[in-house]
Amino acid sequence: MKQAILNNWNFSRALRLIIGVVILMQAISTKDITIGILALLFIMMPVLNIGCCGSGACTYSIKKNNDNDSQKETTYEEVVK
């Protein structure tokens, strides 16, 4: 759990956290409980790195390709009219 909270932060995850904090500050200033609950939802999603109904479909992993195919020389054909 600690690793899920502290690792893999990206721009969109940080932005969702900032939006959640701004919504929470607005809920506190207007003393609105329903907006406060919404703000807690917006804060917990990036902190726990969940989204898209908890399926993890929003997260992505960087795949390292160690194959030599990616370094293969590209050949071109000349098209003459």
C-alpha positions as CSV (number, residue, x, y, z in Angstrom):
1,M,0.0,0.0,0.0
2,K,2.8,2.4,0.9
3,Q,4.5,1.7,-2.5
4,A,1.2,2.4,-4.4
5,I,0.9,5.8,-2.6
6,L,4.5,6.9,-3.0
7,N,5.5,5.6,-6.5
8,N,4.4,6.2,-10.1
9,W,3.3,9.8,-9.7
10,N,2.7,11.6,-13.1
11,F,1.3,14.9,-14.1
12,S,-2.3,13.8,-14.4
13,R,-2.2,12.1,-11.0
14,A,-0.8,15.2,-9.3
15,L,-3.3,17.4,-11.2
16,R,-6.2,15.3,-9.8
17,L,-4.9,15.7,-6.3
18,I,-4.6,19.4,-6.7
19,I,-8.2,19.7,-8.0
20,G,-9.4,17.6,-5.1
21,V,-7.6,19.9,-2.6
22,V,-9.1,23.0,-4.3
23,I,-12.6,21.4,-4.2
24,L,-12.1,20.6,-0.5
25,M,-11.0,24.2,0.3
26,Q,-14.2,25.4,-1.5
27,A,-16.3,22.9,0.5
28,I,-14.8,24.1,3.8
29,S,-15.3,27.8,2.9
30,T,-18.9,27.3,1.9
31,K,-19.6,24.7,4.7
32,D,-21.1,22.3,2.2
33,I,-20.9,18.6,3.2
34,T,-21.9,17.1,-0.2
35,I,-19.1,19.0,-1.9
36,G,-16.7,17.9,0.8
37,I,-17.6,14.3,0.2
38,L,-17.0,14.8,-3.5
39,A,-13.7,16.5,-2.7
40,L,-12.6,13.5,-0.6
41,L,-13.4,11.2,-3.6
42,F,-11.2,13.4,-5.8
43,I,-8.4,13.3,-3.2
44,M,-8.5,9.6,-2.6
45,M,-8.5,8.6,-6.3
46,P,-5.0,9.9,-7.0
47,V,-3.6,9.1,-3.6
48,L,-4.5,5.4,-4.0
49,N,-3.9,5.5,-7.8
50,I,-7.4,4.2,-8.6
51,G,-9.7,5.3,-11.4
52,C,-11.9,3.9,-14.1
53,C,-14.1,2.0,-11.7
54,G,-11.0,0.6,-9.9
55,S,-9.9,-1.6,-12.8
56,G,-6.6,0.1,-13.2
57,A,-7.4,0.8,-16.8
58,C,-6.2,4.4,-16.5
59,T,-2.7,3.4,-15.4
60,Y,-0.1,2.5,-17.8
61,S,3.3,0.8,-17.6
62,I,6.4,1.7,-19.6
63,K,7.4,-1.4,-21.5
64,K,11.1,-1.8,-22.1
65,N,11.9,-3.4,-25.4
66,N,15.2,-5.1,-25.4
67,D,14.7,-6.7,-28.8
68,N,17.1,-5.9,-31.6
69,D,14.1,-5.5,-33.9
70,S,13.6,-1.9,-32.8
71,Q,17.1,-1.1,-33.9
72,K,16.8,-2.7,-37.3
73,E,17.7,-0.5,-40.2
74,T,14.7,0.9,-42.2
75,T,14.7,0.5,-45.9
76,Y,12.8,2.9,-48.2
77,E,11.5,2.5,-51.8
78,E,11.7,5.3,-54.2
79,V,8.4,6.1,-55.9
80,V,8.8,7.6,-59.3
81,K,6.0,9.0,-61.3
